[in-house]
Amino acid sequence: MSQEVNPFAYVIIDGDGAVFREDLIAEGEDGGSQAAHELHASLQNFLQEAYNLPHIEIFVQVVLNLEGLTKALFVSGALKGVEDRACLAKFGRGFARAQPLFSFNDVGWGKEQADHRVRKALEMMEKNLHCRAVILGGCHDNGYATFLEPFRNSRKISLLQTTPAAAGFSRLPFKTTSIPSVFRSEPLHVVARQIPPPPGFRQPTPTLAKTYTVTSPITANPNSASPKGKPSTPVATTTASRSTKENEKPSGSWASVGRLSGTPQIIDISTRKPAAKERAFYQLNKDNQRVDVPIPKVDPSAQESFNEKMRKNGTNFCNRFHLLGSCKQFEVTGHCPYVHGDRLSAAEQATLRTRARGLPCNSGSKCTDPHCTSGHHCTVSKTCPNQASLLIGYEQNPKSCWFDEGCRFADVHGMDTVSAMASEVREFGY
């Protein structure tokens, strides 16, 4: 009699492999609401037919890595043409709101994060007397098949199949259902593709001497001729896919990224010696502390132009894009909270670099990133008495900074800001 009180069915879905349809995800909250209602109706029909449990309460829990799956959906091209990078999060919000017993849980990075929760929940619900049916949405992962072996005689457990089931599930006697109107029926393959650079960023053009283009095979016309009547020069052609080994196959997981995008490539086979690249460096003082390289004096007109652009934008420029030429956040997510656009002029970049130096680096004077745009010590505080004595308030502040303890770099006041190499040059009179 106690088992008949408040019976329910429990559905646990590994959302990293059992992926909802991309057309529903693209609609955000509306798509999530639609998916929840269709899933609830389909589960009710299955529970009535398989278990004779009409009108039973159904708990549905989806666990997934929200950020990882979002990237996979966009990189794979499943959400091609969708600009809203938060559409999956909105979908989950609509999914959970549509049904009071549905949840959409982000468990973050790590393969075992979702697996562990799915296994533990299924194990507990299988023992729960009030739980009359347990449905697992994880047929994509052979690890779940191994986990289910001890439960093979359980009448409670059923499987929700989305993509083709892994080989291990064929040995299990559980009932199976599928809901193609809600879930993708094919694995989400992530193929490497070129991510467009931020607006205004120009890729450096390679210097070519002798080149050939890797394209799809072209059938040559024997009657074709050059404009001057001479036979055209044969072009070496091949397919881009031959760059990979013939026996190499892409993995079925969205976490496995292909190595080629399949786009035409230009390969330089010239013997010309490449131009030497300017090596990145940073300076250290005699105590092995990071010393910032001096910035040229800012041009007043460039500073005025910079400030005017800032007022029009209403927000700050992206330091990494304008000073380094690329923004990792934009390349990965396609979004950056700061302004990209056309890159600032060299004089305006000096203004931006000066502003960036006013922000302390998280690693402080121990920073080893040669491309770091932040500051590593106070630009006012000096250790040389002759220079410090010229500053107003030096006698009241021996460390010579006007802001005293209110300075962002107060913890490194008094630090030697002279490069060890510069000291050596002066000592030897070079």
N, C-alpha and C positions, 0 to 999 in steps of 0.2 A: 504493500500500500504506500509505503514511503517513496518508492521509486516512481509512483504515478503522480506525485506532487511536483508541480513545476518542471516537467520534462523539457529538454531543449536539445538542439543539435548544434555542433560546433564545427566551424570551417576555418582551417588555418592555411594561409596562402603565402608561399615564398614569392613575393612580388618581383624579385630580381630575375627569376626565370619564367614565372607565369605572368607575362606582361600584358597589361590591358591594351586594347586596340588603340592605335595611334590617332584614329579619327575622333575617338571619345576623349582622349587626353588633350587633343588640340582645342577642344571646346571648353577646357577648364572646369569650373564648378558645375556648369550645366552638363558636361560630359560625365563628370563623376556621379552626379545625381542619376542620370540615365543608366549608367553602368550598375549602380547599386540596386535600382528597381528591377532591372532585367535579371541581375544575378539572383536577387531574392525570389523572384517568380520562378526561375529555372530550378533553383534549389528546392523550393516547395514541391514542384512537380516530381523531382527525382526522389525526395524523401517519401512522398506518398506512394510512388510506384515500387521503390526498392524496400522500404521499411514499413509501409502502411502507417505513416505518421502525418496525417493531414493537419494543417493549421498549427504546427509546432513552432515554438520560438527558435529563431536561428541566429546564432552568434557568428559573425564573420570577422576575422582578424587578418589584415594584410601587413606583412613585415617586409621591409626593403631598405636598400641604400638609396635614399632620395636623390642626393647629389650625383652619385655614380650613374644611376639609371637615367637621370636627366641628360647628362653628358652623352651617354651611349645613344639615346634616342636622337639627339641632334647630330652627332658625328656620323651615325649610320645612315642618316638621310630619311629616317622614318617620319620625322616632323619637318620635312622640307617645306619651306615657305612660311613656317610659323616663327614669328618674331618674339613672342612672349616666352622667355626662358624660365618663367615660374609656372608654366601651364601645368606641369605634373603636380606641383604643390597645390595649386588651385583645384586640380582634379581630385586629389586626395581629400581636400577640405569638403568639396561637394559630395564625395562618396560617403564620408563619415556623417555628414549632416542629413543625408537622405533617409537613412535607416538608423533608428536609435541603438541597435545592437551591433552596428558595423564600426570598425576602427581601421585606421590607415596609419601605420607606425613606422617612422623613420629610425632605423637602428644604426645608421652611419656606416663608415668604411669597415672592411674586414669580412672575409668569407664566412667565418664562423659566427659572426654576429647574428645573422638571420637564421642560419642552420641550427644553432644552439637553441634559440627561442622556439623555433618550429618543433623541434624534437621534444623539448621539455613540455610544451603546451599539449602536444598530442599524447604524450605519455600520461600526463595528469588527467586529461579528459577521458581517456580510455578507461581509467579506473573510477571515474566519477559515476555514481549510481544514477544520478539525475540526467546525465548526458546519454541520450539514446542513440546518437550517431556522431561519428567523427569523420570529417572529410578533409583529406590532405591535397592541397594544390602544389605539388612539387615533383611531378613525374619527369621533369627535365634533368633531375639530379640523381645519379645512380647511388649516391650516398644515402639517400632516403630509403631506397630499396633494401640496402643492407640493414638499415636501422629497423625496418618493418618486419624483418624475418622472425623475431620472437613473437610478433603479434599476428602471425599468419592465420591463426585459428580464431581470431576475434571477429565477431559478427558485426561489431560496431563500425569498423573502419571501411571507408570507401575512398576512391581516388578521383580527384578532379584533374583531368588530362587537358592540357592546353596545346603545347607543342608535342611532337611524337615522343612517346615515353622512352626512357632509357632502357637498355637491354635487361637490366636486373629486375624490372617490374613484370616481365613476362612470366616469371616463376611464381608470382604472388597471386593468390586466389581472390583478391578483393574486387568488388563491383566498381565499375568505372563510369564516369559521366563526363561530358564535355559541353562547353558553352561558347561556341565560336562567335556568337553575337557580342560577347563581352571581352574575350581574350584573343590575342594573336595566336594563330595556328602555326606560325613559322618562327624559328629562333631569330633573335635580333642579332644579326651579324654586323659587327662594326668593322668597316673597311677604312683604312687610312686615307684621308683626303686632305687637300690643301685648305687650310683655314685662311680666309681672306684677311690681309693685313688691315690694321686700323686705317680709317680715312685719312688721306694725305701722306701716307707712308709709301715711299718708293723703294722698291728693291734695287740693290746695285746691279747694274747690267754687266755680265761677265765679258771679259775681253776674249774674243775668239779669233783663231787663225784658221784652222781647218776644222770643220764641224760636220757632223751628220745628225740627222733627226730620226729619233725612234718613233715611228708611227705605225699605223696599221698597214698591212701589205697593199701595194697598189699595182694594178696590172698596167704595164707600160704599153704605150701605143707605138708600134714600130715605125709608123709613118710620121710621128711627131718630130718637129725640128725646132731648133732655136730661132729666135727672131732674125738672125743673120743667115739662116739657111744651113747652119752647121748642125750635125747631130747633137742632140741634148746629152749632157753628161749624166751617166747613170747615178742614181741616188741609192745609197745603202739603206735598206729598210728592214725592219723586223718588228715583231710585236712586243709590247712592253711586258706581257706576261711571261715571256721567255727569260726574263731576268731572274725569275724564281725557279727553283728546282721543280721538275715535272712531277715528282712524287710528293711535293709539299702541298698539303691541303689546309684550308682555313679551318679554324676551330669553330664549333657551334656556339660558343659562348660570346656574349656581347663584350666581355672583358678582354677577349683576344683580338688585338688590333692588327690588321694586315700591314704588310710592309710597303706595298705599292699602291698608288692611287689610280694607276692606269692612264694617266694623262701624258701627252707627249713630252719628251724630255730632250734637251739639247746638251750633248756631251762634247766637251772640249778635248780633242786629241792632239792639240798643238804641242810643240816642244818649247814654246815660249816660257821663260821662267816667270812665275807669278810674282806680282809686285809684293814687296814685303809689307806685312801688316804692322801697324803701330801697336806695340805691346802695351797692354794695360799694366799699370803699376800703382802703388801707393807708397807714401813716405812714412818713415819711422824716426822718432827722436832717439837719443842715446839710451833711453830707458825702454826701447822697443814699444813705444806707444804711438798710435796712429796720429799723424800730423797732416792736416788738410793742405792740399796744394793751393797757393794763392790764386784768387780769381781776378782777372783784369778789371780795372775800374769801369763801372757801369756808365754807358753813354746816357746822358739825361734825356735826349730825344727818344732813345730806345725804351727807356724806363717809362716815359710818358705814353708811348705807343702801347707798351705792355699793360699799363694800368687801364688804358682806355678799352683794350680788348677784354680785360678782366671784368670791367663794369658791364660790358655788353653781354658777356657769357653768363654772368651771375654766379659763377663758381670758379674754382681753381683749375689751372692747367695740370695735365698729367705729367709729373716729373719724369717718369721712366720713358714715356713716349717721346716727349720733346727733347730730353737731354740724352737719351740712350738710343732712340730710334725704334723701340719696341716696348710693348706693354704685355707682360705675361698674363695678367688678369683678363685682358681683352682677347688674347689668343686662345685661352682656355674656355672662357665662359661667353665670349662675344659681347661683354658689357663691361664698362668702366665708369665709375661715378664722376670722373674728372674729364675735362675737355681734351679731345684729340684734334680733329680737324687738320688744317694745314699746319705744318711744323713752323715754329717760331723762327725768326731770323737769328743769325749768330749773335747779334747784339742783344736781342730780346732773350735769347737763351742764357746769356750772362746774367741778366736780371733775374730770371727764374732760378738759376743755379745759386745766386746769392740768397734768394728767399728760401730755397731748399736747405741751404747750410744752416739756417736758423732753427731747423728741427733736429733735435739730438738723435743720433743713431742708437738703436736698441742695444747694439753691442758695444757702444761707447768707444773708448780708445783702443779696445782689443779687436775692433772690426778688421776683417781680412778681405772684404769684398772690394776689388779694385774699381768696381762700377758703382759703388755706393754714392748716392747723391746727398745724403744727410750730413750734418756736421758732427765732428768728433771732439771738439774742444771750443772754448770761448774764443771768439775772434778779437775780443777787446783785451782780455787778460794777458799780460806780458810778464815774462820773468826778467827782462832786462830793465834795471832801474832807470837808465837814461831815457828809455822810451816811456816807461810808466810814469815818470815824473812830469811828462808833458800833458798827461791826462788830468782833467778836472776831478778833484776829489781824491787824488792819489794818496794824500797824507791821511785822509780818513779811511781809505780802503787800500791797505798795502797790496792787495792782489789786483788792484787797478781796474776792476770792472765796475761800471756805473750802477749796475743792478744789484751788486753785492750778492746776498744769499737768495735774492729773487730771480737770479739768472738761471736759465734752463741748464747751463753747464756749470753750475756752482760746485758740483762734486769734483770737477777737474780744474778748478781755479788754481793758478800757480804752476800748472803743468808746463813743461818745456815744449814750446811750440816750434822749435828750430829743428829742421831735418838733420839727422846725423850725417848724411852725405853733404849737405850744405856746410856744416861745420868743418868737415874734412877738407872741402874745397878751399874755404877761407884760410884754414891753417897752413895749407901748402902754397897759398898765394896764387892759385889758378885763376 
